[in-house]
């Protein structure tokens, strides 16, 4: 009996330690920061001393600043609703080139194709040729203009589970979100808590007077909030250069580990700047980073 009681106590302690070890350290959080010069080129070689960070207006220590790790994961999310007809054909051609030429060999891809609902999902583990074959079999859906962009982002998040900091979602669309059930704020909080960035290829159609710019603005705000980027396309010959730029945007960034004085009970605003040797803010660079530091509860909801 004595041994059995000791065994039960020991088992309980080990179980408790195991559960605790699965919780993320809320006092230390990793933020993604992309730094570019006035020509849009990535700025390499920055060290801890080059960064200055605040959370909710208060200075925080930066514990480390490191370059990217190999093995990026990207979910391609493509709109095939009716108004994407000519754009989709050109985009398919551009992607055929971009997936081979512009993305590093260790980049992994999955795919979501959507209109008024998600029409196709291909998980990670497939070759680029298999991804391209799935893309090329789709044509734009005539007489359908509905789009469920945010719902497709929820599906993208599912494909990335469990997420890795540095994962990216790239959406190509030309219109507003009509049919989604999930809110933009929910997507933003989910992505930020997992270190996922949202990138947008925004097709601008000057001949569609019914295009709602509010929907596009919503997507652009989501991109900025997660530390991603938006590239606008209004001409077919811009597609391939845009894909090249987007591949570079996705692949080049810094991991910053920041130390918080205590775990955040609610999300806090994040500010980061680059400073010179005199500790003055540099104005010759542009930064992209998540606008919020997630609360501790949000982090541990997505271990």
ChimeraX attribute file (.defattr): number of C-alpha atoms within 10 A of each C-alpha:
attribute: neighborCount
match mode: 1-to-1
recipient: residues
	/A:1	6
	/A:2	6
	/A:3	8
	/A:4	9
	/A:5	10
	/A:6	11
	/A:7	12
	/A:8	11
	/A:9	12
	/A:10	12
	/A:11	12
	/A:12	12
	/A:13	12
	/A:14	12
	/A:15	12
	/A:16	11
	/A:17	11
	/A:18	11
	/A:19	10
	/A:20	11
	/A:21	10
	/A:22	10
	/A:23	15
	/A:24	16
	/A:25	13
	/A:26	20
	/A:27	13
	/A:28	17
	/A:29	21
	/A:30	19
	/A:31	22
	/A:32	25
	/A:33	22
	/A:34	22
	/A:35	21
	/A:36	19
	/A:37	13
	/A:38	10
	/A:39	9
	/A:40	12
	/A:41	15
	/A:42	19
	/A:43	15
	/A:44	13
	/A:45	10
	/A:46	14
	/A:47	13
	/A:48	15
	/A:49	14
	/A:50	17
	/A:51	19
	/A:52	18
	/A:53	17
	/A:54	18
	/A:55	19
	/A:56	13
	/A:57	11
	/A:58	12
	/A:59	15
	/A:60	15
	/A:61	16
	/A:62	20
	/A:63	13
	/A:64	15
	/A:65	22
	/A:66	15
	/A:67	17
	/A:68	14
	/A:69	13
	/A:70	11
	/A:71	14
	/A:72	20
	/A:73	23
	/A:74	26
	/A:75	26
	/A:76	21
	/A:77	25
	/A:78	25
	/A:79	29
	/A:80	28
	/A:81	26
	/A:82	18
	/A:83	22
	/A:84	25
	/A:85	16
	/A:86	12
	/A:87	24
	/A:88	23
	/A:89	16
	/A:90	16
	/A:91	22
	/A:92	20
	/A:93	15
	/A:94	20
	/A:95	20
	/A:96	19
	/A:97	14
	/A:98	20
	/A:99	20
	/A:100	12
	/A:101	12
	/A:102	16
	/A:103	18
	/A:104	15
	/A:105	12
	/A:106	10
	/A:107	14
	/A:108	19
	/A:109	21
	/A:110	23
	/A:111	24
	/A:112	24
	/A:113	22
	/A:114	23
	/A:115	25
	/A:116	21
	/A:117	17
	/A:118	19
	/A:119	13
	/A:120	14
	/A:121	19
	/A:122	17
	/A:123	16
	/A:124	16
	/A:125	10
	/A:126	13
	/A:127	12
	/A:128	16
	/A:129	12
	/A:130	13
	/A:131	21
	/A:132	16
	/A:133	13
	/A:134	16
	/A:135	23
	/A:136	16
	/A:137	8
	/A:138	15
	/A:139	16
	/A:140	18
	/A:141	17
	/A:142	12
	/A:143	9
	/A:144	13
	/A:145	17
	/A:146	20
	/A:147	25
	/A:148	21
	/A:149	30
	/A:150	20
	/A:151	22
	/A:152	26
	/A:153	24
	/A:154	18
	/A:155	15
	/A:156	23
	/A:157	21
	/A:158	12
	/A:159	19
	/A:160	20
	/A:161	11
	/A:162	10
	/A:163	19
	/A:164	13
	/A:165	19
	/A:166	23
	/A:167	22
	/A:168	27
	/A:169	25
	/A:170	25
	/A:171	23
	/A:172	22
	/A:173	27
	/A:174	26
	/A:175	27
	/A:176	20
	/A:177	22
	/A:178	15
	/A:179	15
	/A:180	18
	/A:181	11
	/A:182	15
	/A:183	11
	/A:184	18
	/A:185	11
	/A:186	12
	/A:187	19
	/A:188	22
	/A:189	20
	/A:190	20
	/A:191	26
	/A:192	26
	/A:193	27
	/A:194	25
	/A:195	23
	/A:196	26
	/A:197	27
	/A:198	29
	/A:199	26
	/A:200	23
	/A:201	21
	/A:202	19
	/A:203	20
	/A:204	18
	/A:205	17
	/A:206	9
	/A:207	7
	/A:208	10
	/A:209	7
	/A:210	9
	/A:211	16
	/A:212	13
	/A:213	12
	/A:214	12
	/A:215	15
	/A:216	20
	/A:217	12
	/A:218	13
	/A:219	24
	/A:220	20
	/A:221	15
	/A:222	25
	/A:223	23
	/A:224	20
	/A:225	22
	/A:226	27
	/A:227	23
	/A:228	27
	/A:229	23
	/A:230	21
	/A:231	17
	/A:232	14
	/A:233	18
	/A:234	14
	/A:235	11
	/A:236	14
	/A:237	11
	/A:238	13
	/A:239	24
	/A:240	19
	/A:241	13
	/A:242	18
	/A:243	21
	/A:244	18
	/A:245	15
	/A:246	22
	/A:247	19
	/A:248	16
	/A:249	21
	/A:250	23
	/A:251	23
	/A:252	19
	/A:253	24
	/A:254	25
	/A:255	19
	/A:256	21
	/A:257	18
	/A:258	20
	/A:259	18
	/A:260	18
	/A:261	13
	/A:262	10
	/A:263	17
	/A:264	17
	/A:265	12
	/A:266	11
	/A:267	20
	/A:268	16
	/A:269	14
	/A:270	18
	/A:271	18
	/A:272	17
	/A:273	18
	/A:274	21
	/A:275	15
	/A:276	12
	/A:277	9
	/A:278	6
	/A:279	12
	/A:280	12
	/A:281	15
	/A:282	13
	/A:283	12
	/A:284	10
	/A:285	17
	/A:286	18
	/A:287	15
	/A:288	20
	/A:289	23
	/A:290	27
	/A:291	20
	/A:292	21
	/A:293	23
	/A:294	26
	/A:295	17
	/A:296	21
	/A:297	17
	/A:298	20
	/A:299	20
	/A:300	15
	/A:301	12
	/A:302	14
	/A:303	13
